Amino acid sequence: MAERILIADDDAVQRRLLENMVQRCGYEAITVDSGDAAMARLIDPEAAAIDALVLDLMMPGLDG
């Protein structure tokens, strides 16, 4: 099983570029479009564990 990397970025183009790069390196990419969505994914007891995070530092609402 590949390690999971959570990508949180409000810019769809940047999110897609990071997702492609992560997948090419052999990891599973999970993407969200906000800091709130990232937090929800991280605390979801039903979701698989996240091994690493890539966070945008400037997003509306909750940011990196």
C-alpha positions as CSV (number, residue, x, y, z in Angstrom):
1,M,0.0,0.0,0.0
2,A,1.3,3.4,-1.0
3,E,1.7,6.2,1.6
4,R,-1.0,8.8,1.5
5,I,-0.2,12.5,1.1
6,L,-2.9,15.1,1.7
7,I,-2.7,18.2,-0.5
8,A,-4.7,21.2,0.6
9,D,-4.7,24.1,-1.8
10,D,-7.5,26.5,-2.9
11,D,-5.9,26.9,-6.4
12,A,-7.2,24.1,-8.6
13,V,-4.3,24.3,-11.0
14,Q,-1.7,24.0,-8.2
15,R,-3.6,21.3,-6.5
16,R,-3.7,19.2,-9.8
17,L,0.0,19.8,-10.4
18,L,0.9,18.6,-6.9
19,E,-1.4,15.7,-7.2
20,N,0.3,14.5,-10.5
21,M,3.8,14.9,-9.0
22,V,2.9,13.0,-5.9
23,Q,1.4,10.2,-7.9
24,R,4.4,10.0,-10.2
25,C,6.6,9.5,-7.1
26,G,4.5,6.5,-6.2
27,Y,2.3,8.0,-3.4
28,E,-1.4,8.1,-3.1
29,A,-2.6,11.7,-3.4
30,I,-5.7,13.0,-1.5
31,T,-6.7,16.5,-2.4
32,V,-8.9,19.1,-0.7
33,D,-9.6,22.7,-1.6
34,S,-9.5,24.4,1.9
35,G,-8.0,24.3,5.3
36,D,-11.4,23.4,6.8
37,A,-11.7,20.4,4.4
38,A,-8.2,19.3,5.3
39,M,-9.0,19.4,9.1
40,A,-12.2,17.5,8.4
41,R,-10.3,14.8,6.5
42,L,-7.6,14.5,9.2
43,I,-10.1,14.1,12.1
44,D,-12.5,11.7,10.3
45,P,-12.3,8.4,12.3
46,E,-13.6,6.5,9.3
47,A,-10.8,7.7,6.9
48,A,-7.5,6.1,6.2
49,A,-4.4,7.6,7.9
50,I,-2.5,10.4,6.3
51,D,1.3,10.0,6.2
52,A,2.2,13.6,5.1
53,L,0.7,17.0,4.3
54,V,1.3,19.6,1.7
55,L,-0.4,22.8,2.7
56,D,-1.0,26.1,1.0
57,L,0.0,28.9,3.4
58,M,-2.5,31.4,2.2
59,M,-6.1,30.2,1.8
60,P,-9.4,31.8,2.6
61,G,-10.7,30.9,6.1
62,L,-8.4,28.4,7.7
63,D,-5.0,28.3,6.0
64,G,-1.7,26.4,6.3
